Amino acid sequence: MKQRWIFLVLMLMAFSLVTTAQNKARVLVSTDIGGTDPDDNQSMIHLLMYSDLFELEGLVSSPSFGNGSKEEIVRMIDIYAKDYPQLKKHNPALMSPETLKKLCKQGRRGLMPYKGYGEPTEGSEWIVKCARRQSDRPLWVLVWGTLEDVAQALHDAPDIAPNIRVYYIGGPNKKWGVNSYAYIARNFPDLWIIENNATYRGVITDNEKMELIEEYKGMEQTSNRYGTGYYNYAMRGRGAMGADFLNYYKGVVKMGDTPSLLYLMHGDPNNPQGESWGGSFEPIRHSSRRIFRRQTTERDTVPVYSVVEWFFKGPRKKDIHEGDSCFTATIDRQQWAGYYLGKGVYVLRYCPKAPAKLTYTISSSIKQLNGLHGSFVVDDVWPGKPDVADYPLGVNWYSDHSDHTLYEGKWQGAKTQRQWRKDILEDWARRWYWLED
């Protein structure tokens, strides 16, 4: 009789573990960690400290610029490993460093060409493999950088599209990775995706510091424990990760990519229009695209976060292949590649990350292009009014709320995230306290 009861208890425990695993979201993260913005390092620490809540299947390095690499993910896991014994005492379900390292894959280094895809990578092939696993749960692909490896995976294996759900931190990432974004919007309009271009900014430090942190200023510690004082409140003196966090923005919480994870932690992930720690979103039926076949002026206005393209006529070139980059444009003090499309047609593609008045100047060895310049105005509403050039979208494409009452300054939808910031930070602080000496 006693053996029978032991058997029943063991069966119930096994059933509970299986049920718990089945309720966890399947997650793969694509990150440009180690590139130009250290907020991915902050978000990685947050992810590792909450690894018990997810069925983590992949950590893909997708650096568009800088020195991002799989090795940088491994380095962060090694820091986590120093704290893991202490963390495990409080939460045995946290993933082990050894298991986490097996999930690290190297994705594409650098941006896609104009066509939006290139060659398969270890990271893109891993996305395909995970997405094809037999499961009654979708694979959540959380994109903390550009969409390069997601675009490659979809190009190589279009059958995976119904199996994945993408939460994409756009805005600046969309600006840099506009080619991969355009490829997906054009070819996979029925993809289930949350395109978060500005809502994520609700998690970035205090209201008055939101702009400053973008310029690497205003990062001194204060007594505001939910703003620039959070490091002293929750992290200082708490483990190797607490010490390491100080290396990124002097310990001030930016974590612009973390809302993708928060979305799965609190709220109903199946309902993007509901309330969640990762923000609330509305369906959009078109992705704005504007085409100009001339030099523009300040009389020309485009929606923020839209795909903007200028087509120019020039000489037919036999020494330049179609799709090759052959000129550069300076926009907002940054350099952008322009491409040859063949038959004397050249194109510049750009995506503005914020409302502004911008200018562009083209530099090229092709004299018909060299020196071309112009300006344009970026308004503050995405996706804006429909245009014939737009990418039509299906019923599962969601983005930032366009209601101006939900803006945080100029950032569309950010109040739907901002309202949860204290709850998010208090929840995280409880885990940091596990690392007290």
Disulfide bonds with the S-S distance in Angstrom:
none
